[in-house]
């Protein structure tokens, strides 16, 4: 599982709202923070079995009520017409066609207030309302249609036992590897089977082991004969321990469990082939910060199998079988694009031409029988829309949800390549203000991606566009540890989580400086998650910055290892536990707080109180260290759970504070 995500872009994808038209005849103007409330988010495109229609989740914001409103739209591929099947469903996600195409299932909340739980709904396509067919006490996590369309398998957390009297307060729990914000023992998630018409459900798995859930959630996949179900089985429901999960098949009749490959860790997303007994799954040989996630093909119990994505030397993000079972499609970061790659069972993988677009949706369920594919795509100046690529053709845009945003004066991008001391020639995305004039000097914001297992790409970037609207250059470097240049470059972050990446960031800045377009007196650095970590490192080791914004950072690695929900991923970056042998010094050398006295940059620290990934404790430590050393520092906390605020109002507040803080310090 990825550890510290590319949050400035991933969180920006949540900034969606009710679509309102901006008059296209009006003079083009830059994007503003207020426009974020008018960007429509698109997700989960699913092609009907006859290849004619695409179901799509459309998310908008009700800003005054601080909530997201989701519709399920149906797009006709030939005519591009669309109609809405269901409006403003809270929790709407994961549409899936029945095998015959006569019904459409999805997840949505059933009930109201605190009693609302996610359930599976089924909607007849010949008319009629969607109705819930499950009644899981703690809600449904995911589901999958059986190939004959008679039933649906789903995953749901075990129900909480009913307690009365004093038992209601006997709630102490063993912590194990849970993060500091845990308020109870993680309850296992199990598989169930229910008739597609509803009724009593039958439990397929049991015990302390758990179907992976949350950020570790994987796929559910039926064998073509409907007798077996592939899923990801973890020792328990604790997120950190999901690294030990393995692809497993359950016999639906007997409940017998069979491991797919025999690996004991670092597996995910098993998918049965459309025919035969092959299974594709994702596997890395170690923590996927330092090794590639690769797509393997094997048979149940047939061993590790063949890594059919290996020759492409990129980390696989999402994959799907081609309809004829001849190979896979997978997505990955490749240079500064989010690419789609075809990997045949025999022969070399080959990148598919998407005409400059970046794919932003998974291919599973989005491939037609003739090989056409539906996807959500974007570019630096094209906000997300739904596209369809027929075999051998260029992608056709099917929707116009974000036409008004695309008509604004957006900042174009280019790819800047630069030499690194690693021997790998890396790259960065350079966003330029609209009307950019070569040779003129502009303020520069270095925007560092998270992960580190991620990459800066030319996908539509709301935060970057907000910065270019101020007349700034925005440089987004792919430092070592990024997953867009293959295993060797990604692996270099091991035992060197900041110093080497920092040198790569400086190399990118120097390459841009050499072009004579940077205002040397107005350079800022910022980032969220691992981008926040690198921001803290850059201001403790380099001192030409005018301002810095560090969000959800790890500023003291030992504290983070002790309280975060991904402690094994922390340890993978170092030689061993900080509490064993002489390793403590290594962890302290990598911690920005060690060098707090050296900071000369005005700094804004941002964090969520309930962040389990990069807990707020290390932000408090860094803030106090800077304050006690007389530094110019501001610390703003959001009283919510999660690694980034999930609601639209607080998300907008993050971006407003971020950009305004830099703008204040760029002002002469």
Secondary structure, 3 states (H helix, E strand, C coil): CCCECCHHHHCHHHCCCCCCCCCCCCCCCCCCHHHHHHCCEEEEEEECCCCCEEEEEEEEEECCCCEEEEEEEEEECCCCCEEEEECCCCCCEEEEECCCCCEEEEEEEECCHHHCEEEEEEEECCCCCCEECCCCCCCEEEEEECCCCCEEEEEEECCCCCCCHHHHHCCCCCCCCCCCCCCCCCCCEEEEEEECCCCCCEECCCCCCEECCHHHCCCCEECCCCCEEEEEEECCCCCHHHHHCEEEEEECCCCCEEECCCCCCCEEEEEECCCCCEEEEEECCCCCCCCCCEEEEEECCCCCCEECCHHHCCCEEEEEECCCCCEEEEEEEECCEEEEEEEECCCCCEECCCCCCEECCCCCCCECCCCCEEEEEEECCEEEEEEEECCCCCCEECCCCCHHHHCCCCCCEEEEEEECCCCCEEEEEEECCCCCCCCCCEEEEEEECCECCCCCCCCCCHHHHHHHCCCCEEEEECCCCCCCCCHHHHHCCCCCCCHHHHHHHHHHHHHHHCCCCEEEEEEEEEEECHHHHHHHHHHHHCCCCCEEEEECCCCCHHHHHHHCCCHHHHHHCCCCCCCCCCCHHHHHHCCHHHHHHHCCCCEEEEEEEECCCCCCHHHHHHHHHHHHCCCCEEEEEEEEECCCCCCHHHHHHHHHHHHHHHHHHHCC
